[in-house]
């Protein structure tokens, strides 16, 4: 049995059982609690860092800045073991090339190599960060070569809603505000007055730069999220989930989704986190999937429970289920709102002489993994005498979806 206590941030570190199995064995054999503590040195030599990658990017564009071709080669250092080796390297291309919707040709080739270094694993962004840094740096060089503003260049090329994205598993872009993110960041950082650079007259130069990014929302056609919701006798709810809150706030997020459907305050929902003996199944809190996948399961579950509350409320009022409404506190007859039953009356009624269950479990999986998009811009100051670099301002606009 595994039950999750309150833990710190995950960021990929919880996806691999690097050391957790050892105290489990010790406890099993000794029947006593045990724990394993890494020293600072051990955390640097025996955990799972980000994959070191080397990229070669080639871009082909017209003179007016339309990116027609992208060629990306990634060499990834997986360390002593193949932990997450083939999957992270895939994201270096699948989460960078699709940003450029006008590209008519692309090639993405990768090699993953074993080396005598500590094994690399999952780390926030999961290979996308490396690919995005490489491709976006190359696009900025392209803008410089074409004597174009990097923002103007991107506005000509951003992927649009409705586009088919061959480099993103052939998926259709169902939701995208990337162009609006670019415009918002341009406004936030005051790009017009700062680009390309300003000589401050004291040996220091200030300049601005920018880049775009995309991620995903779970692994399409694979990840499964589940939620169980039940109404308790005093009219409050219990939400049971298998997703683990690792600093992402998913306990709160999923409760918010349930509360919105059930028209109640967040305080009315008690959340029980992951416990393998009592939680419904969940693939896990990884791949930015929890809000999108488990959130949808929670929404579906809350809708079903709402239907059941209305059904039992209607039975108590002696009318058909489609003749009542529920406002989160009472079920009332549409034709005569004075005829009503409170939530706790309905909950108590379910315990005596009625066979309408006020508990539901729902599961969700998605054939799509809609990417959230982000644009960031930074203003930096360089001391030309000492080489010191300071980040003065960073602005970001995220199209995270709902």
C-alpha positions, 0 to 999 in steps of 0.5 A: 500500500502506498499513501502519499503524504504532503511532499515538496515539488516534483519537477520530474524527480518523482517520476523515477524510483531512484531510491524510494524502493530501498527504505521500502525493503528495509521497512518490509524486512524490519517492520520499522519505519525507515528513511533514506536521506541524500547528502548535498553531494549524493543528490548531485551524483545519485539523482536524475538530472536533465538530459544534456543535449547538443543541437544542430539547427538549419533553417530555410526562409524566404527574404521576407521572413517566411520560414519554409524549412526546419532541419533539427538534429539532437544528440542526447546524453542519457548517462549510464542508463536509458532512463527516459532517453528516447522520450525526452529526445523526441520532445526536443523536436516535437515541441519546437518545430510545430511553432512555425506553421508555415514550414513546408518541410521539416526533418528531425533526427536524433541520437541518444547515447550511453555515457559514463555519467550519472543517468539523466531522467525527467526534469521540468519541460522534459526535453522541450526546453533544450529543443526550444532554446536551440530552435529559438536561438537559431530563429533569432539569428535568422532575424538578424541575418534578414535584418528583421525584428524577431517579433515581426518575423515570428508574427509571420510564422506562428502556428494558428488555430485550426492548423494541422501540425505534422511535427506534433504527431499530426494533431490539429491545433484546436486552441491557440493564442500564440500570436496574441501572446507575442503581441502582449509580450511586445507591449509588456516589455515596451519592445518598440522603444528598447529593440534592438539595444541602447547604449547607456553611455557608461560602458553598459548596453541594454538589449532585448530578446525573445522566444516562444514555447509550447508544451502539452497536456498529458500523453494523448491516447494513453494517460488516464485520470479518475475521480470519485465524489460522494455526498456526505450526510451534512451536505458536504462532499468528499473527492478522492483522487489518485493524482498526487499533488507535488506542489502543483496545487492539483488538490485545490484545482480539482476541488475547484472544478468539482465546486464549480459544477456543484455550485458550492464553496471550495470549503464544502469539498474535502480532498483525499489524495493518493492512496493505492488502497482507496483512490481510483486509478490515475496514471500519475501527475506528470506530462502536465496532464493533471488539470486537463485529464484528471480535471475532466474526470472530476468534471464528468464525475461532478455532473453525474453526482449532480444528476443523482442529487436532482433525481433523489430530490425529485423523488422526495418532492414527488415529481419527475427528475426533469421538473427540478433544478439544483442551485448548490444548496437546495433542489426545488421544483421549477414550477413552484420554487417554494417546494424544495429539499435541502442538500442535507435532507437529500443526503440523509434520505439516501441512507433510509429507504431509497436506492439512488446512490450519491457517489460516483466514479468517473475516468477520462482519457483524451485522444488529444494533448492540446499544447499550451503556448508561451512567449517570453521576452527579456531585457538584459544589461551587459557591462562591456568592460567586465562582461557582467550580465544582468537580467533587468526585466522578464515578461511572459504571456502564457496561453494555458487554456481553461 
